[in-house]
Amino acid sequence: MLAFLTEENQQAAASTAPTSEEDLCPICYAHSICAVFRPCSHKSCKACINQHLMNNKDCFFCKATITGVEDYSKPC
């Protein structure tokens, strides 16, 4: 499990640079937003979500119980 999370963090860190400040993770401001919590729809980067899920199953922002994490693509 730790190896998987380490690999996910490395892939998130290697992602392309965002085009605007709105595309940055609201937690770390270092990676692009690329994942969304379900059911609350709050967004973050995969590195922050993976780190958070190691110790907690609640949303960063609203404390809703996370039922899933989906890939996020910015609407056009």
Buried (B, 14 or more C-beta within 10 A) or exposed (E): EEEEBEEBBEEBEEEEEBEEEEBBBBBEEEBBBBBBBEEBEBBBBBBBBBBBBEEEEBBBEEEBEBEEBEEBEEEE
